[in-house]
Amino acid sequence: MKSTFVKELQDVLGSGQVRDDEEARRAATVDPNSLPDAVVFPQDGEQVARVVLLAAKEGIPVIPWGAGRHAFRGLLPLRGGIVINLTGLQRVLEFDQDNQTAYVETGLSLAQLKEIFGGGRLFLPLDPVEGEDCTLGGCIASHASGPRKLGYGTIKDYLLGLEVVLPTGEIVRTGGKTVKNVQDYDNTRFLAGSWGALGIITKAMLKLKPLPEKEVTVVLGFSTLGEACEAAYTLRKEWGPVALELLDSRTLEALKNIGSPVAGEGKERLVVAFAGFTEAVDWQVEQVAARFGRKARINVYANSEAQAIWEARRKAFAAFSGDKGGLLGQVSLPFTSTGKFITAVDEFISSKEAKAGIVAHFGNGHVHIFIKHPPLAYSELRDFLTGIEELAVKEGGLFLLDNVWDLKAIREKVENRGPALLPLLKRIKEALDPKGILAPNSKAIAYALSPQG
Ligand SMILES: Cc1cc2nc3c(=O)[nH]c(=O)nc-3n(C[C@H](O)[C@H](O)[C@H](O)COP(=O)(O)OP(=O)(O)OC[C@H]3O[C@@H](n4cnc5c(N)ncnc54)[C@H](O)[C@@H]3O)c2cc1C
């Protein structure tokens, strides 16, 4: 990047909002060996647009950055360019309690939004595994969700509209404040989940929900995974929990080893949340105790005790990855096949003597397999992952690779869905971002654009 470019950035933003010192550059990378040239700190969408316009003129890469809590999962190491830190976008433009909507800037964290909306007894039901430091923009861009998506859906269910800076520096506004607001393509949902590669999301119009009167967490402990899975089917079918998670014994052990044990008893555990009116929640808990009291060890938690359980749940991946790194395989299944897959993959892990654990958003048929300290080369893992994929396909499931940086491996998974998909992704990216400047290191698109081989 030309040295005069930093000066140009300072001219459009002010010198305090542009940093090219090593400390700032190191804080904004997914790979310490590969740093951006500069980090900028805009304060609103107009400033974001000015930076993108300048970068587009020079053909310089721009990488959106929220709290950086999970950028490494979505971004590859970059070669220079500008990281655009969006945490300065902090305004609440409107909080309309009667219409249960809010128009906010996307650098606000989920914790900040919780506090603001809580004042009106409303909330945005989003609980990404990475926690409440995440920015709203990061969650929209990566379509993050968490255990409560079973009861409440995902961020896309709460988006009424967006303001987005396009890779050309233009600003577009999609949707509006009303529920029915699409007259053309559904641009809001198209741009959400585009991983920062099609636009930078600067504002969002959100639909909010009333806070439930009561929420409790029930931990059910079983001797075998099979029993836990059977109970999970009944729980979802009969009593509609808002979250229904399964943690296997290996994961519970790993969490204990890092000092974050999951409260409760029993070898294999279901962690279940019920929320709603007090009478309804109390009735649900009574029903669960009556049905499973003999088979399972049951403990009920609320408030800070319940919060500690969900905090521990969030650390499951870290418990496996530690300092040396881990790998995440994700399998999505029809709900009724989830138990069969989990018991099969459990046997498979045991047969391979692999250091891996299973955690599932069971209620959504979404299973995570955490693999401890895998070799860096994907090829060395291929047989193990193929084994998991075969078990998933057998149960009608889809296998996804997460924090793997091997583009060829990711491309294969996409190609399996049909030959037209990669060219489509490429055409969309090129149409919106003709110079290829926006998040060119986003995995969502890098595998479509990078040379074959
Ligand atoms: C590939 C991927 C899949 C994920 N899947 C899940 C999941 O299924 N469940 C779950 O709970 N969590 C998931 N996460 C984690 C989720 O990203 C985080 O919970 C949340 O996005 C982190 O917020 P953040 O502010 O730290 O974002 P960051 O980590 O800073 O950014 C995340 C991604 O979003 C982009 N980005 C950030 N802000 C903006 C913006 N305003 N406009 C455009 N792009 C932006 C970044 O370039 C980056 O690619 C996933 C993350 C990634 C990258």
The ligand as an SDF file (V2000), in Angstrom:
LIG
                    3D

 53 58  0  0  0  0  0  0  0  0999 V2000
  -17.9460  -18.6990    9.3120 C   0  0  0  0  0  0  0  0  0  0  0  0
  -18.5690  -18.4120   10.6190 C   0  0  0  0  0  0  0  0  0  0  0  0
  -19.6410  -19.2010   11.0550 C   0  0  0  0  0  0  0  0  0  0  0  0
  -20.1940  -18.9870   12.3010 C   0  0  0  0  0  0  0  0  0  0  0  0
  -21.2390  -19.7540   12.7270 N   0  0  0  0  0  0  0  0  0  0  0  0
  -21.7570  -19.5530   13.9390 C   0  0  0  0  0  0  0  0  0  0  0  0
  -22.8560  -20.3100   14.4140 C   0  0  0  0  0  0  0  0  0  0  0  0
  -23.3950  -21.1560   13.6970 O   0  0  0  0  0  0  0  0  0  0  0  0
  -23.3160  -20.1020   15.6730 N   0  0  0  0  0  0  0  0  0  0  0  0
  -22.7610  -19.1710   16.4670 C   0  0  0  0  0  0  0  0  0  0  0  0
  -23.1970  -18.9930   17.5870 O   0  0  0  0  0  0  0  0  0  0  0  0
  -21.7220  -18.4220   16.0490 N   0  0  0  0  0  0  0  0  0  0  0  0
  -21.2130  -18.6060   14.8260 C   0  0  0  0  0  0  0  0  0  0  0  0
  -20.1480  -17.8600   14.3950 N   0  0  0  0  0  0  0  0  0  0  0  0
  -19.5440  -16.9410   15.3080 C   0  0  0  0  0  0  0  0  0  0  0  0
  -20.0830  -15.5660   15.0440 C   0  0  0  0  0  0  0  0  0  0  0  0
  -19.3580  -14.9810   14.0220 O   0  0  0  0  0  0  0  0  0  0  0  0
  -19.8510  -14.7320   16.1760 C   0  0  0  0  0  0  0  0  0  0  0  0
  -20.7200  -15.1140   17.1670 O   0  0  0  0  0  0  0  0  0  0  0  0
  -20.0580  -13.2590   15.8270 C   0  0  0  0  0  0  0  0  0  0  0  0
  -20.0940  -13.0120   14.4530 O   0  0  0  0  0  0  0  0  0  0  0  0
  -18.9090  -12.5730   16.2890 C   0  0  0  0  0  0  0  0  0  0  0  0
  -19.1810  -11.1840   16.2630 O   0  0  0  0  0  0  0  0  0  0  0  0
  -17.9500  -10.2490   16.1420 P   0  0  0  0  0  0  0  0  0  0  0  0
  -18.4620   -8.8690   16.3390 O   0  0  0  0  0  0  0  0  0  0  0  0
  -16.8460  -10.6760   17.0200 O   0  0  0  0  0  0  0  0  0  0  0  0
  -17.5720  -10.4850   14.6000 O   0  0  0  0  0  0  0  0  0  0  0  0
  -16.1510  -10.6790   13.9550 P   0  0  0  0  0  0  0  0  0  0  0  0
  -15.5320  -11.9340   14.4720 O   0  0  0  0  0  0  0  0  0  0  0  0
  -15.3730   -9.4160   14.1020 O   0  0  0  0  0  0  0  0  0  0  0  0
  -16.5430  -10.8640   12.4350 O   0  0  0  0  0  0  0  0  0  0  0  0
  -17.1620  -12.0560   11.9800 C   0  0  0  0  0  0  0  0  0  0  0  0
  -17.2940  -11.9620   10.4490 C   0  0  0  0  0  0  0  0  0  0  0  0
  -18.2090  -10.9280   10.1080 O   0  0  0  0  0  0  0  0  0  0  0  0
  -17.6030   -9.8900    9.3050 C   0  0  0  0  0  0  0  0  0  0  0  0
  -18.1670   -8.6380    9.8240 N   0  0  0  0  0  0  0  0  0  0  0  0
  -18.0940   -8.1580   11.0950 C   0  0  0  0  0  0  0  0  0  0  0  0
  -18.8320   -7.0460   11.2140 N   0  0  0  0  0  0  0  0  0  0  0  0
  -19.3930   -6.8050   10.0090 C   0  0  0  0  0  0  0  0  0  0  0  0
  -20.2670   -5.7990    9.4980 C   0  0  0  0  0  0  0  0  0  0  0  0
  -20.7410   -4.8210   10.2680 N   0  0  0  0  0  0  0  0  0  0  0  0
  -20.6170   -5.8580    8.1830 N   0  0  0  0  0  0  0  0  0  0  0  0
  -20.1740   -6.8560    7.3930 C   0  0  0  0  0  0  0  0  0  0  0  0
  -19.3480   -7.8330    7.8190 N   0  0  0  0  0  0  0  0  0  0  0  0
  -18.9670   -7.8030    9.1030 C   0  0  0  0  0  0  0  0  0  0  0  0
  -16.1180  -10.0570    9.4810 C   0  0  0  0  0  0  0  0  0  0  0  0
  -15.4240   -9.6580    8.3220 O   0  0  0  0  0  0  0  0  0  0  0  0
  -15.9950  -11.5720    9.7310 C   0  0  0  0  0  0  0  0  0  0  0  0
  -15.9890  -12.2900    8.5230 O   0  0  0  0  0  0  0  0  0  0  0  0
  -19.6340  -18.0060   13.1260 C   0  0  0  0  0  0  0  0  0  0  0  0
  -18.5790  -17.2150   12.6620 C   0  0  0  0  0  0  0  0  0  0  0  0
  -18.0780  -17.3830   11.4070 C   0  0  0  0  0  0  0  0  0  0  0  0
  -17.0040  -16.4540   10.9020 C   0  0  0  0  0  0  0  0  0  0  0  0
  1  2  1  0
  2  3  1  0
  2 52  2  0
  3  4  2  0
  4  5  1  0
  4 50  1  0
  5  6  2  0
  6  7  1  0
  6 13  1  0
  7  8  2  0
  7  9  1  0
  9 10  1  0
 10 11  2  0
 10 12  1  0
 12 13  2  0
 13 14  1  0
 14 15  1  0
 14 50  1  0
 15 16  1  0
 16 17  1  0
 16 18  1  0
 18 19  1  0
 18 20  1  0
 20 21  1  0
 20 22  1  0
 22 23  1  0
 23 24  1  0
 24 25  2  0
 24 26  1  0
 24 27  1  0
 27 28  1  0
 28 29  2  0
 28 30  1  0
 28 31  1  0
 31 32  1  0
 32 33  1  0
 33 34  1  0
 33 48  1  0
 34 35  1  0
 35 36  1  0
 35 46  1  0
 36 37  1  0
 36 45  1  0
 37 38  2  0
 38 39  1  0
 39 40  1  0
 39 45  2  0
 40 41  1  0
 40 42  2  0
 42 43  1  0
 43 44  2  0
 44 45  1  0
 46 47  1  0
 46 48  1  0
 48 49  1  0
 50 51  2  0
 51 52  1  0
 52 53  1  0
M  END
$$$$
